[in-house]
Amino acid sequence: MRAIMWFIRILLFILLFGFAIKNDHLATLNFYFGGQWQLPLVFVILVSFAAGALLGVTATFASLLRQRREISHLRRQLERAEREKASPAPVEPAPELQVPGLP
């Protein structure tokens, strides 16, 4: 299984490396107020991909933290319920029966 995963990784690297070599043309990025940058196209694609991945990770981070907090809260509740179940409930003594005429 590890050999297959390494083969897939190497194949993916070769494909992406070939893509980068074939797209070495300059891309012009036009900004506001006449600003321009000329960068290799592969760099523009890489930065765009990295920015999208970072945005996606940031968007899921809040829900991940909320889920972890909820899981820890539920674990504490479960431990508390198990402790209450393990310890016997105190039994109240039966009330004494009073018979009239007896001391």
C-alpha positions in Angstrom: 0.0 0.0 0.0 2.8 2.4 0.8 4.5 1.7 -2.5 1.3 2.6 -4.3 1.0 5.8 -2.4 4.6 6.8 -3.2 4.0 5.9 -6.8 0.9 8.2 -6.9 2.9 11.0 -5.2 5.8 10.8 -7.6 3.4 10.7 -10.6 1.5 13.7 -9.3 4.8 15.6 -8.7 6.0 14.8 -12.2 2.7 16.0 -13.7 2.7 19.2 -11.8 6.4 19.9 -12.5 5.7 19.4 -16.2 2.8 21.8 -15.9 5.0 24.4 -14.3 7.7 24.0 -17.0 5.2 24.3 -19.8 3.6 27.5 -18.3 6.7 29.6 -17.7 5.2 32.6 -19.7 4.9 35.9 -18.0 1.5 36.9 -16.8 0.7 40.6 -16.2 -1.4 41.4 -13.2 -3.0 44.8 -13.5 -3.8 46.6 -10.2 -5.7 49.8 -9.5 -4.1 53.2 -10.3 -1.9 51.8 -13.1 0.1 49.3 -11.0 1.3 46.2 -12.8 3.3 43.1 -11.9 4.8 40.7 -14.4 5.2 37.2 -12.9 5.5 33.7 -14.3 2.1 32.1 -14.8 2.9 29.1 -12.7 3.7 31.4 -9.8 0.4 33.2 -10.1 -1.4 29.8 -10.2 0.5 28.6 -7.1 -0.2 31.7 -5.1 -3.9 31.6 -6.1 -4.1 27.9 -5.0 -2.3 28.6 -1.7 -4.6 31.6 -0.9 -7.7 29.5 -1.6 -6.4 26.6 0.5 -5.6 29.0 3.4 -9.1 30.6 3.1 -10.7 27.2 3.2 -8.7 26.1 6.3 -9.6 29.3 8.0 -13.3 28.9 7.3 -13.4 25.4 8.7 -11.2 26.2 11.8 -14.1 27.8 13.7 -16.4 24.9 13.3 -13.6 22.5 14.2 -13.0 24.4 17.5 -16.7 24.4 18.3 -17.0 20.6 17.7 -14.0 19.9 19.9 -15.5 22.0 22.7 -18.8 20.2 22.4 -17.1 16.8 22.5 -15.2 17.7 25.7 -18.4 18.9 27.3 -20.2 15.7 26.3 -17.4 13.6 27.7 -17.6 15.4 31.0 -21.3 14.8 31.1 -20.8 11.1 30.4 -18.1 10.7 33.1 -20.4 12.5 35.6 -23.3 10.2 34.7 -21.1 7.1 35.0 -19.9 8.2 38.5 -23.4 8.8 39.6 -24.5 5.4 38.3 -21.5 3.7 40.0 -22.1 5.2 43.5 -25.2 3.8 45.2 -27.9 6.2 46.0 -28.4 6.8 49.8 -31.3 4.8 51.1 -33.5 6.6 53.6 -34.4 4.6 56.7 -38.0 3.6 57.0 -40.0 5.6 59.5 -40.5 4.0 62.8 -43.9 2.6 63.5 -45.6 4.0 66.5 -48.0 1.7 68.2 -50.3 3.5 70.8 -49.9 2.1 74.3 -46.4 0.7 73.9 -43.4 2.5 75.2 
